[in-house]
Amino acid sequence: MSLSFSLEGKAALVTGANTGIGQAIAVALAKAGADVALAGRSEPAETIALIEATGRRCVNIKADLSSIEPVGRVVDEAVAGLGKIDILVNNAGIIRRDDLLQFSESDWDAVMDTNLKTLFFLSQAAARGMVERGAGKIVNIASLLTFQGGIRVPSYAAAKSGVGGVTKAMANELAARGVQVNAIAPGYIATNNTAALQGDETRNRQILERIPTGRWGRPEDIAGAAVFLASPASDYVTGQVLAVDGGWLAR
Ligand code: NAP
């Protein structure tokens, strides 16, 4: 039986870690013992400082993940910097809001490309090394809209539902090769992604009324689940979407 939450000696790659949930996860993985590579389009100076303060190494990879063009280079640079990728956290994501009847093709494609297509092809590229070593962990950031339809966010609901499907598809093919693939579905977390909702008095009140815990989540609320799914403690867990939502889905 393995019951270890330690990530000592592990190397992680986290996308979109300059802020929000990605930052909280990257720092938590470092606190649990992992060296961490960050891939994103914005400078993650604060995250690098927080990781280095834990005594772990941090590698910064500049990449715009709105297309799969940089995927091979991101994996190569992470491996060059840290020697391997044991843990991949696919966190980078965007949301576009508009009424259904006028929702544009560009808002459809942008969300599907960043949130689903890049997630799959980056996972594929990172999984090759994991399969060679017979071990690895992929953690995808899904959403409550992996389970629900939401309002005015059809491409986001489609992409995040797709994240649930592709998590299970990858889990099935990689399980016998020693690689576990799971997802976390964060509830309503106070980040840039939800700034518009937090600022909308009516939606903010409706959201809070439905969360049994009675508050918005904080990025740090996601960190424990991420460390668990990245660690040996979850070696027999694969193909799951774990909601971390203050009880929202239980209502
Ligand atoms: P956030 O603060 O907006 O963070 C999103 C991250 O993704 C940022 O680092 C962002 O970089 C990065 N990103 C977006 N497009 C990118 C691109 N083309 N190339 C590289 N990086 C890109 O929001 P968050 O709430 O922490 O979101 C993190 C993940 O959690 C997303 O997948 C989101 O869908 C998911 N999620 C959030 C909530 C919530 O309530 N907040 C709930 C469920 C799921 P920039 O700073 O450069 O834009």
Residues whose N, C-alpha, C, O or C-beta is under 5 A from the ligand:
A	BS01	NAP	G16 A17 N18 T19 G20 I21 G22 G40 R41 S42 A63 D64 L65 S66 N91 A92 G93 I94 T114 I141 A142 S143 L144 P186 G187 Y188 I189 T191 N192 N193 T194
